């Protein structure tokens, strides 16, 4: 049998050996880099500042996700975003960067890198660490995309494990295939197919957004929908978020941060193509927003705020792969298609696949990430080379290079298969070991309380009624404990009140007033019953959310 004590000792010895390995640094001070490139300071400053902008996009993701979900889960959303960035930074430092940009020879080098773990050895270099920082914030972005797709029902501990797996393994390996000299970009058959270059992705439509979006799709599929999202016949029920103002603020933060994401991917301020990249970025996002605005205005009679915000993000995701290689007119077309994909993607998930994606992450990042890869193969106009102004110049189908579109299609298919396939394996493994979903009681109560023991809005008096069926019917689900007053024993409960779990009176042992609901009622006609309830039973139900329809027969 294996002696666990000996195993632990061996692991400690290996770790110490890694830490005391002689540093074979190329240039840890930057002196040699500066001597060899007088433009290094301005290029370093440009890349790092753009990296800071991309890091600030985490705030945008947090605001969008919080605004489009319910108040009872707001702190949980914020905690997930804090944690996935923190765990992601360490995971990418320890393992992910080496797999993505480490060197290796032969077939191994086409699959993943094998050096630079913990930024030791040759990786202890100012240029390498500059690249690490910029790529680390990209890796964290891929992880945080998943958070939105699994919001309001995933276990916090499970999400942490998934975040580490994404930033340490799933994202870096696919990233190596496109950005680190891997097979999608550098294998001979891909180079020949593309016409002198393999598959490309300038700033990460596939590498970042496709990976995050399709892992999120796998997670949402295995988690199942939130309680109350679908009626018995499969019809989706809208579950609006609690603060569209937060969501729109988050969209603007992301929009601004994207000018670090796309132009910053030149890694050089002296690369004057950044003006074209910035223009294409704003044109595609504006076109995406206007497209979803008019689609929802046409379909629903009024323009939809949340869908228009997602139209902005969809346009940004779609242009990210091609922003350096296409003309401004093409970026507008790419954005228009992205806006259509947002609407169709949400409809497909809700009405056909019955997959619950609370914030539209799959449509924004997954579907539009795939479109971004294909759009590059269509619209690349031959005015810019492979990540530089030097040749060979990149051209797509509309400019006579059908092979490059084929290379991009292969990259898109691999992107989906890798992210969705490993996402299924990851979440299935977690589901049948540690579990991936909170209990129904915790979900109804809210993950703020169930997972973190807090209330985001402790003094926020809120009464909201909404209907899933359009008939004003629903179920009261959420109580504020301070609205309950002492009352005689619980056998007094009668009338329209319905006991679901435990006891409702504040004096009763084991009381959990958050787990009691009123029966389904038709709000427009039975409001007097609420008044009667307060008159006869002075424990006063005041603060409520109406979440589901009577057709669902579900409390929330």
Secondary structure, 3 states (H helix, E strand, C coil): CCCHHHHHHHHHHHHHHHHCCCCCCCCCCCHHHHHHCCCHHHHHHHHHHHHHHHHHHHHHHHHHHHHCCCHHHHHHHHHHHHHHHHHHHHHHHHHHHHHHHCCCCHHHHHHCCCCCHHHCHHHCCHHHHHHHHHHHHHHHHHHHHHHHHCCCCECHHHHHHHHHHHHHHHHHHHHHHHHCCCHHHHCHHHHHHHCCCCCCCCCCHHHHHHHHHHHHHHHHHHHCCCCCCECCCCCECCCCCCCHHHHHHHHHHHHHHHHHHCHHHHCCCCCCCHHHHHHHHHHHHHHHHHHHHHHHHHHHCCCCHHHHHHHHHHHHHHHHCCCCCCCHHHHHHHHHHHHHHHHHHHHHHHHHHCCCCCCCHHHHHHHHHHHHHHHHHHHCEEEEECCCCCCCEEECHHHCCHHHHHHHHHHHHHHHHHHHHHHHHHHHHHHCCCCCECCHHHHHHCHHHHHHCCCCCCCCCCCECCCCCCCCEECECCCCHHHCCCCCCHHHCCCCEECCCCCCCCCCCCCCHHHCEECCEEHHHHHHHHHHHHHHCCCCCCCCEECCCCCCCCCC
